[in-house]
Amino acid sequence: MKFYIETYGCQMNVSDSELVRSVLAAAGWEEASAPDEADLLLFNTCSVRQHAEDRVLGRISNEKRRKLERPGLKIGVLGCMAQRMGKRLLEEDTGIDFVAGVDQYRDLPRLLASESGISNELDPLQIYPGLQPRHQDKSCAFVTVMRGCDNFCSYCIVPYVRGRERSLPADDIYNEVRRCGEEGRKDVTLLGQNVNSYRYGDTGFPQLLSRLDGIDSIYRLRFITSHPKDLSDGLIDVMAGGKRICRHIHLPLQSGDDTVLRAMNRNYTYEHYRGLVEKLRKAMPDIAITTDIIAGFPGETDTMFDNTVAAMRDIGFDYSFCFKYSPREGTVAASLPDQVPEEIRLKRLQKIVELQREITLEKFKAQIGTEIEVYVEGWSRKSNRQVSGKTSDYKIAVLSGGEKDMGTLKRARVVRATAGTLICE
């Protein structure tokens, strides 16, 4: 029997899909190379924005028609959508055979053998101890260090679908990162909804990061995501003194206006955030800072939005992931008054996207003529004579190379730049 899994959403979902692969392989399943070859089709889903859910529902609708030709085909929904609306999906005529939430992956073999369609008997706060993920990327790896979130930002569905914070044992994380390096995955990214909140016994995140920095089998160590309210001086010191810790931090701002930040329940001001940026750049002048920005949050006026635009210009992020506000059923923000009309949200989104593209292009062009170190991860999409990889500060670079360069560190000089790529030789 063969399975095929499609993954939507964040890196945490990518990591969860690797856990699912491990569970199914242990139960005797084989992974198919394409959906048409599969007896079991799985959708690992995201609920952060409505668009993500709509994409999955559209795919399932297409596969529902294929089930008429293959009566034995099973379709399952995993992850955040399963957690948020699993019973509703099963009650509607969607073609879905079963759902399993983010803490129920170990139960998949039993669920596949049953007719219930839903898994609801397990501890809802799993950390999957002892389960080694089947990493798919040959050069890089995601390693989950904690699951869940306690922050309850007013717009965010994550605490409701992924539960409260719980951290994995530090020894397990150390062994998994070392294993990744020994298997050739030299660029490792630590994952958590808020890695700054990691705590296992006496080990906090700065102590964990410092310990992992000593693993000789890896070249680079990254982490996402950091919450500004919990970013400590101790973590900044560890980053600055690290041998393998990358010169990059993803630090979501969300808004540059304090009134909006309070409504979002972010628990920091723009002044506090700006102070963190100054500390980071003082400790590491070459650090890249990326962020998330939401346009059109309920109650956001033109002046409040202008404050966000000004903040983007003031800080000069290397890159921003920009989104228009998406109401999520069950969150506080969904019931707030003064919801911003869709056309205004879209207009504001377009403005910050264009602004960030200008800033990013300036950042990339500033590296022309400099020498950089690239970790080669694969082939360039445009040429079979070029390879592609990332710099320590999380920029995509392409340079001439071949198969022998995969998984290695290469020195290169930047000769051109676009708003998304450093062209090197």
C-alpha positions as CSV (number, residue, x, y, z in Angstrom):
1,M,0.0,0.0,0.0
2,K,1.3,3.4,-0.9
3,F,0.6,6.9,0.5
4,Y,1.2,10.4,-0.8
5,I,1.3,13.5,1.4
6,E,0.8,17.1,0.3
7,T,1.9,19.7,2.9
8,Y,0.6,23.3,3.2
9,G,1.6,26.1,5.5
10,C,4.6,26.7,7.7
11,Q,7.8,24.8,8.3
12,M,6.2,23.2,11.4
13,N,3.8,21.4,9.0
14,V,6.8,20.3,6.9
15,S,8.3,18.8,10.1
16,D,5.0,17.2,11.0
17,S,4.7,15.6,7.6
18,E,8.2,14.0,8.2
19,L,6.8,12.5,11.5
20,V,3.8,11.1,9.6
21,R,6.1,9.5,7.0
22,S,8.0,7.8,9.9
23,V,4.7,6.5,11.4
24,L,3.4,5.1,8.2
25,A,6.7,3.6,7.1
26,A,6.9,1.8,10.4
27,A,3.4,0.4,9.8
28,G,4.5,-1.0,6.4
29,W,3.4,1.8,4.0
30,E,5.5,2.9,1.1
31,E,5.6,6.5,-0.1
32,A,4.3,7.1,-3.6
33,S,6.1,9.5,-6.0
34,A,2.9,11.0,-7.3
35,P,-0.8,11.3,-6.1
36,D,-2.0,9.0,-9.0
37,E,0.1,6.1,-7.6
38,A,-1.3,6.4,-4.0
39,D,-3.8,4.2,-2.2
40,L,-3.9,6.9,0.5
41,L,-3.8,10.6,-0.1
42,L,-3.0,12.9,2.8
43,F,-3.4,16.6,3.1
44,N,-1.4,18.2,5.9
45,T,-3.1,21.5,6.3
46,C,-2.8,25.1,7.6
47,S,-5.5,27.3,9.2
48,V,-3.6,30.5,9.7
49,R,-5.4,32.2,6.8
50,Q,-8.6,31.5,4.9
51,H,-6.7,31.3,1.6
52,A,-4.7,28.3,2.9
53,E,-7.9,26.4,3.8
54,D,-9.5,27.3,0.5
55,R,-6.6,25.8,-1.4
56,V,-6.8,22.5,0.4
57,L,-10.6,22.3,-0.1
58,G,-10.1,22.9,-3.8
59,R,-7.6,20.1,-4.1
60,I,-9.8,17.7,-2.2
61,S,-12.7,18.6,-4.5
62,N,-10.5,17.6,-7.5
63,E,-9.5,14.3,-5.8
64,K,-13.1,13.5,-4.8
65,R,-13.9,13.1,-8.5
66,R,-11.0,10.7,-8.9
67,K,-12.3,8.5,-6.1
68,L,-15.2,7.5,-8.5
69,E,-12.6,5.8,-10.7
70,R,-10.7,4.4,-7.7
71,P,-13.1,3.2,-5.1
72,G,-10.3,2.0,-2.8
73,L,-8.6,5.4,-2.6
74,K,-8.7,6.9,0.9
75,I,-8.4,10.7,1.5
76,G,-7.3,12.0,4.9
77,V,-6.9,15.6,6.3
78,L,-4.2,16.1,8.9
79,G,-3.0,19.1,10.9
80,C,-4.6,22.4,11.8
81,M,-7.7,22.1,9.6
82,A,-8.4,18.7,11.0
83,Q,-8.0,20.1,14.5
84,R,-10.2,23.1,13.8
85,M,-13.0,21.8,11.7
86,G,-12.5,18.0,11.5
87,K,-16.1,16.9,12.4
88,R,-17.5,19.5,10.0
89,L,-15.4,18.2,7.2
90,L,-16.6,14.6,7.8
91,E,-20.2,15.7,8.0
92,E,-20.1,17.5,4.7
93,D,-19.9,15.7,1.4
94,T,-16.3,16.5,0.8
95,G,-15.0,13.0,-0.1
96,I,-12.8,12.9,3.0
97,D,-12.6,9.5,4.8
98,F,-10.9,10.6,8.0
99,V,-9.2,13.4,9.9
100,A,-6.4,13.5,12.4
101,G,-5.2,16.5,14.4
102,V,-1.7,17.6,15.1
103,D,-1.4,15.4,18.3
104,Q,-2.9,12.3,16.7
105,Y,-0.3,11.1,14.1
106,R,0.8,8.1,16.1
107,D,-2.7,6.8,15.9
108,L,-2.8,6.9,12.0
109,P,-2.3,3.1,11.5
110,R,-5.2,2.3,13.9
111,L,-7.4,5.0,12.3
112,L,-6.7,3.7,8.8
113,A,-7.9,0.3,9.9
114,S,-11.1,1.6,11.4
115,E,-14.3,3.1,10.1
116,S,-14.7,5.9,12.7
117,G,-13.2,8.6,10.5
118,I,-11.8,10.6,13.4
119,S,-9.1,10.1,16.0
120,N,-10.0,11.5,19.4
121,E,-8.5,9.1,22.0
122,L,-5.0,10.4,22.4
123,D,-3.4,12.9,24.8
124,P,-3.9,16.3,23.0
125,L,-0.5,17.5,24.0
126,Q,1.9,15.2,22.2
127,I,5.6,15.8,21.7
128,Y,6.1,12.5,19.9
129,P,9.0,11.2,22.0
130,G,11.3,8.7,20.4
131,L,9.9,9.2,16.9
132,Q,12.5,10.1,14.4
133,P,11.2,12.1,11.4
134,R,12.0,10.9,7.9
135,H,13.7,14.1,6.6
136,Q,13.0,14.7,2.9
137,D,15.6,17.3,2.0
138,K,19.1,15.9,1.4
139,S,21.0,19.0,2.5
140,C,18.8,20.8,5.1
141,A,16.6,19.7,8.0
142,F,13.9,21.1,10.3
143,V,14.1,20.0,13.9
144,T,11.1,20.8,16.2
145,V,12.2,21.9,19.7
146,M,8.8,22.9,21.0
147,R,5.1,22.7,20.1
148,G,2.1,24.9,20.8
149,C,1.9,28.5,21.9
150,D,0.8,30.4,25.0
151,N,0.7,33.9,23.6
152,F,-2.9,34.1,22.2
153,C,-2.4,36.9,19.8
154,S,-5.9,38.1,19.1
155,Y,-5.7,37.3,15.4
156,C,-4.0,33.9,15.6
157,I,-5.7,30.5,15.6
158,V,-2.5,28.6,16.5
159,P,-3.0,28.2,20.3
160,Y,-6.5,26.8,19.6
161,V,-5.3,24.2,17.1
162,R,-1.8,23.3,18.3
163,G,-2.4,23.7,22.1
164,R,-0.3,25.2,24.8
165,E,3.5,25.3,24.9
166,R,5.5,22.1,25.6
167,S,9.2,21.6,25.0
168,L,11.1,18.5,23.8
169,P,13.9,17.1,25.9
170,A,17.2,18.9,25.2
171,D,19.1,15.6,24.9
172,D,16.6,14.4,22.2
173,I,17.1,17.6,20.3
174,Y,20.8,17.4,20.5
175,N,20.9,13.8,19.2
176,E,18.5,14.6,16.3
177,V,20.6,17.6,15.2
178,R,23.8,15.6,15.4
179,R,22.1,12.8,13.4
180,C,21.0,15.3,10.7
181,G,24.6,16.5,10.3
182,E,26.0,12.9,10.1
183,E,23.5,12.1,7.4
184,G,24.6,15.1,5.3
185,R,22.0,17.7,6.4
186,K,24.4,20.4,7.4
187,D,22.0,23.3,7.6
188,V,19.6,22.8,10.5
189,T,16.6,25.0,11.4
190,L,15.1,24.7,14.9
191,L,11.3,25.1,14.9
192,G,8.8,26.4,17.5
193,Q,5.8,28.8,17.5
194,N,8.0,30.8,19.9
195,V,11.4,29.3,20.3
196,N,12.3,32.0,22.9
197,S,9.8,30.2,25.3
198,Y,11.7,26.9,25.1
199,R,12.2,25.4,28.6
200,Y,13.0,21.9,29.5
201,G,14.1,21.5,33.1
202,D,16.9,24.0,33.7
203,T,17.5,24.5,30.0
204,G,16.2,27.6,28.3
205,F,16.6,28.4,24.6
206,P,19.9,30.3,24.9
207,Q,21.4,27.3,26.7
208,L,20.0,24.9,24.2
209,L,21.3,27.0,21.3
210,S,24.7,27.3,22.8
211,R,24.9,23.5,23.3
212,L,23.8,22.8,19.7
213,D,26.4,25.3,18.4
214,G,29.1,22.8,19.5
215,I,27.9,20.0,17.2
216,D,30.7,19.4,14.7
217,S,28.6,17.4,12.2
218,I,26.7,20.5,11.1
219,Y,27.7,23.7,9.3
220,R,24.9,26.0,10.2
221,L,22.2,26.5,12.8
222,R,19.0,28.6,12.4
223,F,15.8,29.0,14.3
224,I,12.3,30.3,13.9
225,T,10.2,32.0,15.2
226,S,11.2,34.5,17.9
227,H,8.6,36.6,19.8
228,P,9.9,40.1,20.5
229,K,8.5,40.2,24.0
230,D,10.7,37.2,25.0
231,L,13.9,38.0,23.0
232,S,16.6,38.2,25.8
233,D,20.0,39.7,26.0
234,G,21.3,36.2,26.8
235,L,20.1,34.9,23.4
236,I,21.6,37.8,21.6
237,D,25.0,37.1,23.3
238,V,24.8,33.4,22.3
239,M,24.0,34.3,18.7
240,A,26.9,36.8,18.5
241,G,29.4,34.3,20.0
242,G,28.2,31.3,18.0
243,K,30.4,29.4,15.5
244,R,27.6,27.9,13.6
245,I,24.6,30.1,14.5
246,C,23.5,32.0,11.4
247,R,23.5,35.8,11.1
248,H,19.8,35.9,10.7
249,I,16.7,36.3,12.9
250,H,13.1,36.2,12.0
251,L,11.4,38.7,14.4
252,P,7.7,39.3,13.6
253,L,6.7,43.0,14.0
254,Q,3.1,42.6,12.7
255,S,2.4,46.4,13.0
256,G,4.4,49.6,13.6
257,D,1.5,51.2,15.6
258,D,1.2,50.8,19.3
259,T,-2.6,50.9,19.3
260,V,-2.8,48.1,16.8
261,L,-0.1,46.1,18.7
262,R,-2.2,46.3,21.9
263,A,-5.3,45.2,20.0
264,M,-3.3,42.3,18.6
265,N,-2.2,41.4,22.2
266,R,1.4,41.4,21.2
267,N,2.7,42.7,24.5
268,Y,5.4,45.1,23.3
269,T,5.5,48.6,21.8
270,Y,7.2,49.7,18.6
271,E,9.9,51.5,20.7
272,H,10.7,48.2,22.5
273,Y,10.9,46.4,19.2
274,R,13.2,49.1,17.8
275,G,15.4,48.7,20.8
276,L,15.8,45.0,20.1
277,V,16.8,45.7,16.5
278,E,19.5,48.1,17.8
279,K,20.8,45.5,20.2
280,L,21.0,42.9,17.5
281,R,22.8,45.1,15.0
282,K,25.2,46.3,17.7
283,A,26.1,42.8,18.6
284,M,26.1,41.5,15.0
285,P,26.5,44.3,12.4
286,D,26.1,41.8,9.6
287,I,22.8,40.3,10.9
288,A,19.8,40.1,8.6
289,I,16.4,40.8,10.2
290,T,13.2,39.5,8.6
291,T,9.7,40.0,9.8
292,D,6.0,39.5,9.4
293,I,3.6,42.4,8.7
294,I,-0.2,42.3,8.8
295,A,-2.2,45.0,6.8
296,G,-5.8,45.9,7.6
297,F,-6.1,44.6,11.2
298,P,-9.6,45.5,12.7
299,G,-9.6,49.2,13.7
300,E,-6.5,50.1,11.7
301,T,-6.8,53.7,10.4
302,D,-4.9,55.3,7.6
303,T,-2.6,56.9,10.2
304,M,-2.0,53.6,12.0
305,F,-1.1,52.0,8.7
306,D,1.2,54.9,7.9
307,N,3.0,54.2,11.2
308,T,3.7,50.6,9.9
309,V,5.0,51.9,6.6
310,A,7.3,54.3,8.5
311,A,8.5,51.5,10.7
312,M,9.4,49.4,7.7
313,R,11.4,52.3,6.3
314,D,13.0,53.1,9.7
315,I,14.2,49.5,10.3
316,G,14.9,48.4,6.8
317,F,14.1,44.7,7.0
318,D,16.0,42.4,4.7
319,Y,12.7,40.8,3.9
320,S,9.1,41.0,5.1
321,F,6.4,38.4,4.8
322,C,3.4,40.6,4.2
323,F,-0.3,39.5,4.6
324,K,-3.7,41.1,4.7
325,Y,-5.6,40.4,7.9
326,S,-7.6,37.2,7.6
327,P,-10.5,36.7,10.1
328,R,-10.2,33.4,11.9
329,E,-13.3,32.0,13.5
330,G,-12.8,31.6,17.3
331,T,-10.2,34.3,17.7
332,V,-10.8,37.6,19.5
333,A,-10.0,39.7,16.5
334,A,-12.7,38.1,14.4
335,S,-15.4,39.7,16.6
336,L,-13.7,43.1,17.0
337,P,-15.7,46.1,15.7
338,D,-14.4,48.2,12.8
339,Q,-13.4,45.4,10.5
340,V,-11.4,46.9,7.6
341,P,-13.0,46.4,4.2
342,E,-11.4,43.9,1.9
343,E,-10.5,46.4,-0.8
344,I,-8.7,48.6,1.7
345,R,-6.8,45.6,3.1
346,L,-5.7,44.6,-0.4
347,K,-4.6,48.2,-1.2
348,R,-2.5,48.4,2.0
349,L,-1.0,45.0,1.4
350,Q,0.1,46.0,-2.1
351,K,1.7,49.1,-0.8
352,I,3.9,47.3,1.8
353,V,4.7,44.5,-0.6
354,E,6.1,47.1,-3.1
355,L,7.9,49.0,-0.4
356,Q,9.6,45.8,0.9
357,R,10.6,44.9,-2.6
358,E,12.4,48.2,-2.9
359,I,14.2,47.8,0.4
360,T,15.1,44.2,-0.3
361,L,16.6,45.1,-3.7
362,E,18.7,47.8,-2.0
363,K,19.9,45.2,0.6
364,F,20.8,42.7,-2.1
365,K,22.6,45.3,-4.3
366,A,24.7,46.5,-1.3
367,Q,26.4,43.1,-1.4
368,I,27.6,43.4,-5.0
369,G,31.4,43.1,-5.0
370,T,31.6,41.4,-1.6
371,E,32.7,37.8,-0.9
372,I,30.1,35.5,0.7
373,E,29.8,31.9,1.8
374,V,27.1,29.8,0.3
375,Y,25.8,26.5,1.5
376,V,24.9,24.7,-1.7
377,E,21.5,23.0,-1.5
378,G,20.5,22.2,-5.1
379,W,20.4,23.1,-8.7
380,S,19.5,26.6,-9.9
381,R,16.0,26.7,-11.4
382,K,17.3,28.5,-14.5
383,S,20.4,26.6,-15.5
384,N,21.9,23.1,-15.1
385,R,25.3,24.7,-15.0
386,Q,24.5,26.6,-11.8
387,V,23.8,25.6,-8.2
388,S,21.8,27.4,-5.6
389,G,22.0,27.8,-1.9
390,K,21.7,30.2,1.0
391,T,24.1,32.6,2.7
392,S,24.4,32.7,6.5
393,D,22.1,35.8,6.5
394,Y,19.3,33.9,4.7
395,K,19.7,35.2,1.2
396,I,19.4,33.0,-1.9
397,A,22.5,32.9,-4.1
398,V,23.3,31.2,-7.4
399,L,26.8,30.4,-8.7
400,S,28.4,28.0,-11.2
401,G,28.8,24.5,-9.9
402,G,27.8,20.8,-10.2
403,E,26.8,17.7,-8.4
404,K,30.0,17.6,-6.4
405,D,29.2,20.9,-4.7
406,M,25.9,19.8,-3.2
407,G,25.9,20.0,0.6
408,T,29.2,21.9,0.7
409,L,30.2,25.5,1.7
410,K,31.5,27.6,-1.3
411,R,33.1,31.0,-1.3
412,A,31.8,33.3,-4.0
413,R,31.8,36.9,-5.1
414,V,28.5,38.7,-5.7
415,V,28.4,40.2,-9.2
416,R,24.7,41.1,-9.7
417,A,21.6,41.1,-7.6
418,T,17.8,41.0,-8.0
419,A,15.2,41.5,-5.2
420,G,15.4,37.8,-4.5
421,T,18.7,36.5,-5.6
422,L,22.5,37.1,-5.3
423,I,24.2,36.2,-8.6
424,C,27.7,35.1,-7.9
425,E,30.9,33.8,-9.4
